[in-house]
Amino acid sequence: MTSQQHDDLSRGDLTGRVIIVTGAGSGIGRATAHAFARAGAHVLGVGRRKDALAQTAAAYPGIDTHPADLRDPDVPRQVAEAAAERWGRVDVLVNNAGATQVMPLAETTAEGITSLFDLNVTAPSLLARAALRHLRRTKGAIVNVSSTYGHRPLPGGAHYAASKAALEQLTRSWAVELAPGGIRVNALAPGPTESQALEAAGLPETTIEQIKHEEAARIPLGRRGEPDEVAAWILRLADPATTWLTGQVLTIDGGLELT
């Protein structure tokens, strides 16, 4: 490595890098797309809601959008090719899209399990496969967004927790599998973060407020996280200057994991 290359890496320069961010229409995904764009990267924001993606891209010329349902098995290939055709490369895949679902065992259905795993496990897997040939060329990175509940119990939401546990194990296994090609794979496991996830789960407003209050009370730092706080760590895991970190799951949850 030349001294100039080392200087570039030490600065963590993201100018011109191409980043795919799923679930970019709100919350952590939107904050992540903005953070990469501010760092000089080209961002392809993916999500189901066209209007929400347009709001994400507003005032950020570095963000292009790709409305699509990642549960469609043809979409991951289309997403990877859209980024590569637009900018000629793919450097980072951020698998952020996911669903939260309250599903106690007594109410568990095959359809509920399948829908949850289609988005939380199958879609990121197919996206990683579709992006792989591009990431090999750039010696890029994959960042999977898990949850603190990927490695701690969640009564009443066991299958959501299990889907995130699966994503964490995919992270470790892919890290070893792809290391010979110089591709790094890490995961971020946020605790309860301000987003529209609870609303998307179809919970009534009074229930949502109760959940938020109870979560904040259990977190040692006394509050739920903000999307920008999580996005900052996604950037660090994806940063080309983070040269020797792979296969790790970083929990950022205000200390909730310690309780």
Secondary structure, 3 states (H helix, E strand, C coil): CCHHHHHHHHHCCCCCCEEEEECCCCHHHHHHHHHHHHCCCEEEEEECCHHHHHHHHCCCCCEEEEECCCCCCCHHHHHHHHHHHHHCCCCEEEECCCCCCCCCHHHCCHHHHHHHHHHHHHHHHHHHHHHHHHHHHHCCEEEEECCHHHCCCCCCCHHHHHHHHHHHHHHHHHHHHHHHHCCEEEEEEECCECCCHHHHCCCCHHHHHHHHHHHHHHCCCCCCECHHHHHHHHHHHHCCCCCCCCCCEEEECCCHHHC
